[in-house]
């Protein structure tokens, strides 16, 4: 027997869980990272190998911190450039762990990007094949009685598993990315295969619950604008995301002083305003973001917290004096 779970909200039957099942009003499973301009590789595999370094990126987001079962996301990406048969490539890996409502999601993928240089500009095309594993903690479901009469039997919703179920499916992301000394832009599609995950109590179980993952589209861009005769730089960025059923957009502007201190602000449409604080420490960057909700959920939570840490290991580059350009990924 197969139960189709088209909407996460159908599964979560308590008010607490129901509030946290959507992400910025979008029925998608990717986290809405405020530091999207730092963790571009989270959304777009074509970013892999952007700079001549081994690039390590760790991100953690705690959303709506006052809620039980609120979304929590941790991810790590690592990438580096390489050459093969005279062609430029980037290779990387991405691993993500997320808890949202009664769901636990684990996504792991390998990234590869082909790169073509045009003077000081670079065009990249990337793909990220991987797996999407999901567990639903059915034993934590709280059923709601439809009647005040305790002697009247309650009709069970067969779409809601009351035992823990899990499953795994193939998943993939694709993207294109263009970078220049002072600006960048990219377009990507996550979950391009729109996988359907079959959740079961065990491998041999006959009862199946299907979770359908939405295909999502991301368009993002940003830049680095030096202010003449000063130690300040302005770094604006923007991202638009949609799953064709709903959409969201966010913008941010960070001011960097003396290539070390980063202070900025952002806005996510109908969702939150963000404050950024970050510092560069030689080959590392540490950033913090606080989201203050401006939607109705502000009555129940004080906001969300996000921390990003990046670290670069420089590679020996015989062409370091050729096509040299400034990195705008690490602030």
N, C-alpha and C positions, 0 to 999 in steps of 0.2 A: 504494500500500500504506500502511495506517495502523497505527501502533503506539500503543497507549494506555498512557500513563505515569501510572498512578493513584497511585503513591507515589514521592516523590523518592528514597527509599532504594534503590529498584530500579535507579536509574541510577548510583549512586555505588558503585563496586565495590572501592574500597580502604578500609582501616580508618579512615584519617585523614578521608576524605571522609564515610564513613558516620556518623562521630560527630557531624558538624556539620550534617547535613541537616535535623534537626528543630529546632524553636525552642521551648524550654521544654516539650518533650514534646507539642507541638501541631502537627498537620499543616496549619498555616496559613502564609501568606506575610507577614503583618504583623509588624513588629518588636515585641518585648516591651520597650517603653520604660519605664525606671524613672521617668523624669520625665513620666509620663503626665498628671499634674496640671498640668504647665506646657504640654505640647503636646497639649491636648485636641483641637484641630482635626485632628491626625494621624488620629484615629479617628472623629471626629464632625463632619460638615460643618455641622451646625446651630450650632456655636460661632462661625462666621464673623460678624464684626460685633458681637461681645459688648460691646465698650467703644467709647467715642467717640474712637477713635484709629485710625491706620493701624498695624496690628500685624504686625511681622515676627518670625518664629520660625525659628531654625536649630538643628537637632539632629544629633548624630553619635554613633554607637554602635559600639564595637569589642568584639565578643563573643568570649570564650574566646581571649584574645590570644596564647596560646602555640601555637595550632593553625594549621597551614597550611590555607588555604581556609576559615577560620572566618568566620562572618557579619560583614559590615561594612555599616552603613547610614548614609546621609546624606540628610536631607530638609530642605525649606524650605517654610514656609507664609507667606502674606501675606493679610491681610483688613482690611476696613473696613466701617463702616455707611453706609447711604444711605437716602434717602426717594424713593418713586415713587408718584405718585397718592395721596398722603396715607398710604401704607402704609410701614412700617419694614422694611428688608431689610438683610442683610449679604452681602457679596460677597468671594470670596477665591480663591486658587489654591494648589495643592499640587503639589510635585514631589519625587520620591523616587528615589534611586539605591541599589541594594543588590547586594552580591556575597555569595553563599552557596554553598559547595561549588563546583561548576563552572557554576553559574548566575549570570547577571547580569540583574537585573530593573530596569526603569525604569517608573515610574508617574507619570502627569501627569493632573491633573484640575482642573476649575473648580468652585468652591463657591458656592452661593447659598442663603440662609436667609431665610425669612419670620418676622417677629417680632411678637408681640403683648404689650403691656405691661398689667400688672394692678397699678397703683400702683407700688411699688418692685420688683416682680417682673416677670420677662420669660420668656415661653414662645417657643421657636424651633423651626422645622421646616426641615430642610435636605436638600439633595441635592448629590451630587458626581459628575457624569458625567466620563468620561475614558478614557484608554487604558492598557493594560498590555502592555508590550513585554518580551520575554524572549529571552535568548540562552543556549544551552548549548554549552560549549566542549568538543566531542567529541574534538578532537585531543589533549586532555590526559587522556583516560580511560586508566587503567592496567588492563589485563585480567588476570584471575587464572586460572592454569591449574588445571584440575580433576584433573590427573594428574601424576605425577612423571616419566612417560616423555616426554622431549622429542620423540621421533619420532612420537608419537601425536597426530594433529591435534586441536586444541581447537575445540569447537563454539561458534561465536560467538553471543552473546545478541543477537537481532535487535531487542530493545527498547532497546538502548543505541546511540545514534548515535556513530560514531567520527569524524565530521566536525562542524564547527561548524554548528549549526542555530539559526534564530531565527524569531520570529513576533510578531504583535501582535493584540490583541483588545479590543473595547469592554469597559469596566469601569465600575462605579458604586457609590457608597456613599450611604446615607441615614441620617438620625438625627433625634432630638428632643432638646431641651436646655431645662432650666429653671434660671434663676438668680435669686438673691435677694441682699440685701446681705451676708449672712454664710454662705450655703451655695449649692451648685449640684449638679445631677444630670443625667445624660444616658444615653440608650440609642441605640445605632447598630448598623447592619449594614454590614459592608464586603464588597465583591465580591458585591453582592446579585444580580447576574446569573449568578454562578457560571460565569465565562467558561471556555471551552475554547480554549486557544491552540494553533494548528497550527504546529509548528516544522518548518522546511524548510531545506535547504541553499541553495536559491534559490527565487525566486517560481514558476518553472516546474517545479520538481522534483516528481516523482510520489510519492516516498516521504515520508510525513508522520508526524511524532511528535506526539502530543497530550499536552498538559499541562493537567490539570484543576485549577482554582483553587477552593479551598473557600470557601463562604460562612461568614463569622464574625460573631459577636454579642458586643457589648460593653455592659456596664452599669457605670457609674462615678459616683462622687459624692464630695463633699468640702466643706470649710468653712473658715471663718476665725473663731477664737474669741479675742477680746481678753481678757486677764487684767486685771481691775480694779486700778487704782492701780499699774500697772507699765508697763514698756516692752516687755513680752513679748506675743506672740500665738502661739496654737497652731493649726496648719493640718493637720488630718487628711484623708486621702483613701483611696479604695479602688476597685479595678477587678476585675470578673469577666469572663472571656472564654471563649468556647467555639465550636467548629465543629461541635457536636453529636456528635462522635466522641471528643473529649477536651476538657479544660477546664483553666484555670489561674486563679489569683486572686492579687492583690497588694495590700498595704496599706502606707501610709507615714504618718509624722507628722513635720512640720517645725516647729521653734520659731524664730520670727523675733524678733530683738531690735532695737528702735529703728528699725523699718522698713528695716533695712539688712542685717544679718547673718542668714543662714539656716543652721541646722544641724538635721539630722534623720536618721531611720533608716527602713528599710522591709524588707518580707519578701515574697518571691514563693514561693508554695506549692511545696514539694518541689524548689526550684530554687536560691534564693540569698537572702542577706541583703544589704541595701544601706545604704551610708552616703552622706549628702548634705551638700554644702557649697555655699553660694551667697551672692551679694552683690548688692544693689541699688545701681545708680549712676544716680540721677535717673530718666531714662526708659528705662534698660536693666537687664537682669538677666543675670547670668552664673552658671551652675550646673554643678556636677560631681557625678557619682555613680559609686561603685565598688561593683560586685556581687561578693561572695565566694560561690562555689558551695558548696552543701551537699549536692549529689547526688554520684553516683559519679564524675562528670566532674572533681571536685575533685582527683583523683589525677593529672590530666594538665594542669591549667591553674590559674593563680592568680586568674583572674576576668575581669571585663569592665569596660570604661570607657565613660563616657557624658558628653558635654558639651552643654549647651544654652545658647543665647544668644538673648535677645529684645530688641527695641527698639521703642519706641512713638513715633509722631509725632502730637502732639495736633492735633485738628481744631477749627476754630471752631464752637462750639455755642451757638446762641442760647437753647437750653433748658438750659444748664448748671446753672441753679439749680432746675430741675424734676426730680423723681424722681432726685435725686442718690444714687448708691450706690457703695459701695466695691468696687473690683475685687479679686477673689480669684484671678484667673488668673495675674497676675504677682506673685510673692512680694515 
